[in-house]
């Protein structure tokens, strides 16, 4: 069985920043390619942007609290997100 991986707080934050970086790239491209003063965006796109940022901030706050409470700082045990599913045991009848 795979054991839970322990990573530093910096590794965790760097890993969780990837979706935020992609989001920033998308927004910068929207600004770059729009010639108008206004940018039109669908409600779904805006909701996805908000969700991405909310997830990052929630995970960061949780990991930050965990890192501060850990006496082995700066190393904190951070579970993978989304939680890895362990395979169900098969019963043999």
C-alpha positions in Angstrom: 0.0 0.0 0.0 1.1 3.5 -0.7 1.9 5.6 2.4 0.9 9.2 2.7 3.5 11.5 1.3 4.8 14.3 3.4 5.8 17.5 1.7 7.0 20.9 2.8 4.5 23.7 3.0 6.3 25.5 0.1 5.9 22.4 -2.1 2.2 22.2 -1.2 1.6 25.8 -2.0 3.5 25.6 -5.2 1.5 22.6 -6.3 -1.8 24.3 -5.5 -0.8 27.5 -7.3 -0.9 25.7 -10.7 -4.6 26.2 -11.3 -4.3 29.8 -10.3 -1.4 30.4 -12.7 -3.5 28.8 -15.5 -6.4 31.1 -14.6 -4.1 34.2 -14.7 -2.8 33.1 -18.1 -6.4 32.7 -19.4 -7.4 36.1 -18.1 -4.3 37.8 -19.5 -5.0 36.3 -22.9 -8.6 37.5 -22.8 -7.3 41.0 -22.1 -4.7 40.7 -24.8 -7.1 39.6 -27.5 -9.9 41.9 -26.6 -9.8 45.1 -28.6 -12.7 46.7 -26.7 -12.9 48.5 -23.4 -15.3 45.7 -22.2 -14.7 42.0 -22.0 -17.6 39.7 -22.3 -17.5 36.5 -20.2 -20.1 33.9 -19.7 -21.6 33.3 -16.2 -20.1 29.8 -16.2 -16.6 31.1 -16.9 -16.9 33.7 -14.1 -18.2 31.0 -11.7 -15.3 28.8 -12.6 -12.8 31.6 -11.9 -14.4 32.3 -8.5 -14.4 28.5 -7.7 -10.8 28.2 -8.6 -9.8 31.1 -6.3 -12.0 29.9 -3.5 -10.5 26.4 -3.6 -7.0 27.8 -3.5 -7.7 30.1 -0.6 -9.5 27.4 1.4 -6.7 24.9 0.9 -4.0 27.5 1.7 -5.7 28.5 4.9 -6.1 24.9 6.0 -2.5 24.0 5.1 -1.2 27.2 6.8 -3.0 26.4 10.0 -1.7 22.8 9.9 1.9 24.0 9.2 1.7 26.4 12.1 0.4 23.8 14.5 3.0 21.3 13.5 6.0 21.3 15.7 8.1 19.8 12.9 7.7 23.1 10.9 8.3 23.8 8.1 7.3 20.3 7.2 3.6 19.5 7.3 1.8 16.4 6.5 -0.7 17.5 3.8 -3.1 15.0 2.4 -3.5 14.9 -1.4 -6.5 16.8 -2.9 -8.7 15.5 -4.1 -8.5 12.6 -1.6 -7.1 9.5 -3.1 -9.5 6.7 -3.1 -8.2 3.5 -1.7 -9.2 0.4 -3.7 -12.0 -1.6 -2.0 -11.1 -5.0 -0.7 -12.7 -7.8 -2.6 -14.3 -10.5 -0.5 -14.0 -14.0 -1.7 -17.0 -16.2 -1.0 
